[in-house]
Amino acid sequence: MDTTEGQNRTNEAGLRVRDATNFLPAIRNLQRTDIILLLTPLAAPLNDGPEDGSDPYEYFGRALSARHPPIQHQSYTNRNGITSTHTAHIKRVKAVIIVVNNAIVSGGVSHIAAAHVTRVVARDDKPVVIVLTNSSPELWQLSEDFPTVIQCKDYSRARLEMITSVIFGEV
Protein backbone atom coordinates (compact mmCIF):
# COMPACT_ATOMS: atom_id res chain seq x y z
CA MET A 1 0.00 0.00 0.00
CA ASP A 2 1.34 3.41 -0.90
CA THR A 3 1.65 5.66 2.11
CA THR A 4 3.20 8.59 0.32
CA GLU A 5 4.04 11.49 2.59
CA GLY A 6 1.12 13.77 3.30
CA GLN A 7 -1.44 11.64 1.49
CA ASN A 8 -4.35 9.59 2.73
CA ARG A 9 -4.93 6.23 1.10
CA THR A 10 -7.69 3.66 1.36
CA ASN A 11 -7.10 0.16 0.01
CA GLU A 12 -9.53 -2.44 -1.31
CA ALA A 13 -9.81 -4.06 2.14
CA GLY A 14 -11.08 -0.79 3.62
CA LEU A 15 -7.88 0.13 5.45
CA ARG A 16 -7.27 3.84 5.56
CA VAL A 17 -3.68 5.05 6.00
CA ARG A 18 -2.09 8.43 6.63
CA ASP A 19 1.68 8.67 7.10
CA ALA A 20 2.52 12.37 6.83
CA THR A 21 5.87 12.04 8.62
CA ASN A 22 7.05 8.70 7.23
CA PHE A 23 6.89 6.95 10.59
CA LEU A 24 6.04 3.62 8.93
CA PRO A 25 9.39 3.40 7.08
CA ALA A 26 11.11 4.48 10.32
CA ILE A 27 9.54 1.51 12.14
CA ARG A 28 10.56 -0.83 9.33
CA ASN A 29 14.15 0.37 9.68
CA LEU A 30 14.49 -0.09 13.44
CA GLN A 31 17.40 -2.18 14.67
CA ARG A 32 16.45 -5.77 15.55
CA THR A 33 17.06 -4.97 19.24
CA ASP A 34 14.94 -1.79 19.31
CA ILE A 35 11.75 -2.23 21.32
CA ILE A 36 8.32 -1.29 19.98
CA LEU A 37 5.67 -0.61 22.61
CA LEU A 38 2.15 -1.77 21.75
CA LEU A 39 -0.51 -0.01 23.82
CA THR A 40 -4.01 -1.43 23.57
CA PRO A 41 -7.32 -0.70 25.29
CA LEU A 42 -9.06 -3.40 27.25
CA ALA A 43 -11.67 -4.83 24.90
CA ALA A 44 -14.10 -7.71 24.68
CA PRO A 45 -13.09 -10.60 22.40
CA LEU A 46 -14.74 -10.75 18.97
CA ASN A 47 -14.87 -14.58 19.11
CA ASP A 48 -13.08 -14.96 15.80
CA GLY A 49 -10.48 -17.52 16.81
CA PRO A 50 -9.76 -20.65 18.81
CA GLU A 51 -8.64 -18.62 21.84
CA ASP A 52 -12.01 -17.03 22.57
CA GLY A 53 -12.04 -15.17 25.85
CA SER A 54 -8.47 -13.91 25.59
CA ASP A 55 -7.27 -10.36 25.01
CA PRO A 56 -8.20 -9.68 21.36
CA TYR A 57 -5.04 -7.63 20.91
CA GLU A 58 -2.76 -10.43 22.07
CA TYR A 59 -2.84 -11.75 18.52
CA PHE A 60 -1.80 -8.30 17.22
CA GLY A 61 1.21 -8.34 19.54
CA ARG A 62 2.19 -11.80 18.29
CA ALA A 63 1.76 -10.75 14.64
CA LEU A 64 3.96 -7.70 15.20
CA SER A 65 6.52 -9.77 17.09
CA ALA A 66 6.75 -12.23 14.18
CA ARG A 67 8.12 -9.33 12.09
CA HIS A 68 10.03 -7.47 14.82
CA PRO A 69 10.63 -9.62 17.93
CA PRO A 70 11.11 -7.03 20.66
CA ILE A 71 7.47 -6.03 21.16
CA GLN A 72 6.33 -4.91 24.60
CA HIS A 73 2.53 -5.15 24.92
CA GLN A 74 0.68 -3.21 27.61
CA SER A 75 -3.01 -2.51 28.03
CA TYR A 76 -4.55 0.74 29.16
CA THR A 77 -7.96 1.14 30.73
CA ASN A 78 -10.84 3.51 30.11
CA ARG A 79 -10.70 4.45 33.76
CA ASN A 80 -7.01 5.39 33.99
CA GLY A 81 -5.87 5.93 30.40
CA ILE A 82 -2.10 6.28 30.07
CA THR A 83 -0.51 6.09 33.52
CA SER A 84 2.94 6.97 34.82
CA THR A 85 3.95 3.34 34.28
CA HIS A 86 2.99 3.63 30.61
CA THR A 87 4.86 6.92 30.24
CA ALA A 88 8.03 5.39 31.71
CA HIS A 89 7.86 2.66 29.06
CA ILE A 90 7.08 5.14 26.26
CA LYS A 91 10.25 7.05 27.15
CA ARG A 92 12.40 3.89 26.97
CA VAL A 93 11.27 2.37 23.67
CA LYS A 94 12.15 3.31 20.08
CA ALA A 95 8.59 3.38 18.68
CA VAL A 96 4.98 3.19 19.88
CA ILE A 97 1.87 1.69 18.31
CA ILE A 98 -1.30 2.67 20.17
CA VAL A 99 -4.70 1.18 19.41
CA VAL A 100 -7.77 3.42 19.66
CA ASN A 101 -11.17 1.76 19.54
CA ASN A 102 -13.56 4.46 20.76
CA ALA A 103 -13.64 8.22 20.49
CA ILE A 104 -15.71 8.81 23.61
CA VAL A 105 -15.75 6.68 26.72
CA SER A 106 -18.51 7.25 29.24
CA GLY A 107 -17.11 8.04 32.67
CA GLY A 108 -13.48 7.49 31.69
CA VAL A 109 -10.58 8.62 29.56
CA SER A 110 -11.25 8.56 25.82
CA HIS A 111 -8.92 6.47 23.72
CA ILE A 112 -8.11 9.56 21.62
CA ALA A 113 -7.03 11.33 24.83
CA ALA A 114 -4.79 8.34 25.62
CA ALA A 115 -3.26 8.64 22.15
CA HIS A 116 -2.65 12.37 22.67
CA VAL A 117 -0.86 11.70 25.96
CA THR A 118 1.24 9.03 24.26
CA ARG A 119 2.24 11.39 21.48
CA VAL A 120 3.15 14.17 23.93
CA VAL A 121 5.33 11.81 25.99
CA ALA A 122 7.03 10.43 22.85
CA ARG A 123 7.57 13.96 21.55
CA ASP A 124 9.06 14.02 18.08
CA ASP A 125 11.84 11.69 19.22
CA LYS A 126 10.17 8.46 18.14
CA PRO A 127 7.54 7.18 15.74
CA VAL A 128 4.00 6.90 17.11
CA VAL A 129 1.46 5.03 14.99
CA ILE A 130 -2.22 5.33 15.88
CA VAL A 131 -4.31 2.28 14.92
CA LEU A 132 -8.04 2.97 14.80
CA THR A 133 -10.04 -0.27 15.11
CA ASN A 134 -13.37 1.34 14.34
CA SER A 135 -14.31 2.62 10.90
CA SER A 136 -16.36 5.61 12.04
CA PRO A 137 -15.67 8.81 10.08
CA GLU A 138 -15.83 10.72 13.37
CA LEU A 139 -12.92 8.72 14.78
CA TRP A 140 -10.87 9.40 11.63
CA GLN A 141 -11.68 13.09 11.95
CA LEU A 142 -10.67 13.12 15.64
CA SER A 143 -7.34 11.58 14.64
CA GLU A 144 -6.42 14.39 12.23
CA ASP A 145 -3.84 15.76 14.71
CA PHE A 146 -1.79 12.57 14.39
CA PRO A 147 0.63 12.26 11.48
CA THR A 148 0.54 8.46 11.19
CA VAL A 149 -2.81 6.70 11.43
CA ILE A 150 -4.13 3.37 10.17
CA GLN A 151 -7.90 2.81 10.36
CA CYS A 152 -9.80 -0.43 9.85
CA LYS A 153 -13.32 -1.70 10.42
CA ASP A 154 -12.72 -3.66 13.65
CA TYR A 155 -10.12 -5.53 15.68
CA SER A 156 -10.66 -8.98 14.19
CA ARG A 157 -7.59 -11.13 13.63
CA ALA A 158 -7.82 -10.65 9.87
CA ARG A 159 -7.89 -6.86 10.20
CA LEU A 160 -5.05 -6.82 12.73
CA GLU A 161 -2.99 -9.00 10.40
CA MET A 162 -3.64 -6.53 7.55
CA ILE A 163 -2.55 -3.65 9.78
CA THR A 164 0.63 -5.52 10.68
CA SER A 165 1.32 -6.04 6.97
CA VAL A 166 0.87 -2.31 6.33
CA ILE A 167 3.15 -1.34 9.22
CA PHE A 168 5.92 -3.59 7.92
CA GLY A 169 5.46 -2.68 4.25
CA GLU A 170 4.23 -6.04 3.04
CA VAL A 171 1.27 -4.57 1.13
Beta strands, then each sheet from edge to edge (+ up, - down):
strand 1: 8-10
strand 2: 16-19
strand 3: 36-41
strand 4: 71-76
strand 5: 95-100
strand 6: 128-132
strand 7: 148-151
sheet 1: 1+ 2- 7+ 6+ 5+ 3+ 4+
end
